[in-house]
């Protein structure tokens, strides 16, 4: 369930709040192949199911950056900021990929709005995010994401 705020003042009040958990999404071979085509990264561990089945993970795995790229659509399920003119990704402070995401796995985002700070014309938020794997002992990704919202 998404938290909706209207404007920067309401966003500032959420600093330190848990944002909740997104819905699960499945990581399919088709999604991995499309990402490989978009990035030019066709390493066999991602795109060759037969060879990957004999590899270290027993199946093809998603690119780490594919998992990371899904942060934004998962995050938009958690927080909807209205009443601003512009929303931009500003960067990342930390990213780790503790566990591979095998084809057929489901992932979701757990988020916390760690910080909200003023910047010229708007605010910058830092979100602590954990991308979980359904049934996994370790997360797929742990990150700190920075976004800016302008009035």
N, C-alpha and C positions, 0 to 999 in steps of 0.2 A: 504494500500500500504506500503510495507516494505522499510525502509531506509537501504541501504547497505553501509557498510564502509569496507575499506581494511586496516587492521592493527591498531595498538594501537594509532598511531598519529592521524589518522582520527577519531577514537573513542573519543579521548580526546577533539577534537574540537566540539563535540556534547554536551558537558556538559551544562546543563541548557535548553536544547532543548525539545520541545514537540515532542513526537514520534508518535502521532496520535492515531487512533482508530482501533482495530481489527474488523474482521467480527463477526457477531452474531453466537453463537452456541446454539443449543437447549439442555436443560437438560431433558433427558428422564428417565422413570422409569428403563429401562434396564441399563442405565449408573449408576444410583444410586445403583441398585442391584449388579452390578459388583463391584462397589467400596465397598459396604458392605461385599461382599464375600472376597475381597482382604484384608480388614482391620479387619474383624471379628466384625464390628459394625452393628448389625442387629436391632437397636432400631426401634420400630414400627413406629415412626414418619417419618422414611425414607422408610421402606420396606413393610408396610401393608397399601395399599391404602384405604381399607374399614375403618379401625380404624382411620387412619390419616384424612380421610374426616370428621370425627366427632371431631377431635382434634383442637387445638388452631389456626391452620393455614388453616383449611378447605381442605387440600390436603397433600400428602406426600411432604417433602422438602428434598433438597440435603443436605448431610453432609457439614458442614462448610469447613472441610478439603478437600472434593471433589472440592468445589468451588476454594479453594486455590491452589489445585494441577493443576487446569486448567490454572493458571497464565502462566506457561512455554509454552504450545502450543499457547496460545493467544499472549504472548510476542514475540515469534519467527515470528509472522506475522508483528510485528512492527519494529524489528531491526535484521539485519543479519550482524554479524561480521565475516568477512573473513580475511585470512592472519594471523591467530593465530593457535597455536598448540593445545591449550586446553581451554575449556569453562566449568566452574563449578559453581554450586549454592553455595553461601557462607553462606547464612542465611537470616534472616528477622529481621528488627528492630521493626516494629510495624505491627500488624494485628488486624483488627476489622471486625465484621460481622454485619453491621447495619440492614440488612433485610434478611429474609429467601428466598431461591430460590425454588419456587414451581415446581413440575413436569410440564413439558410443557413450562416453561419459557425459554426465550433466554437471554444469557449473552454475554457481550463483555468487552474488556479491553481498557481503556484509560491510556496512559503512558507518563511519563515525565522522561527524564534522568537528575535526580536532581544533581548528583555528579559523577565525575570521579577522582579517586586518584591513584597515583602510589603505587604499592606494589612490593616487590622483584620479579623480572622476569615478571612483567605484570602490569595490572591495575585492580582496583576494581570499579565497578559502583554501584550506588544506584539509583533505579528506584522507583518513586512514582507511584503507580498503583491504579486505581479505577476500580473495576469490576461492571459494570452497569447491571441492569435488565431492559429489554425492557418494557417500560411503567411504571417502578417503580419509586416511589417518593424518595426512598433511595437506595444507592448502596448495592450490595450483600457483597462486601468486599472492604476495603481500606487498603493498605499495603505499606511498604517500603521493597523492595527486594534487596539483595546484590548478585552480581555475580562477578566472577573473570575471566579474560582473560589473557592467558599467550602467550608470543611471541614464 
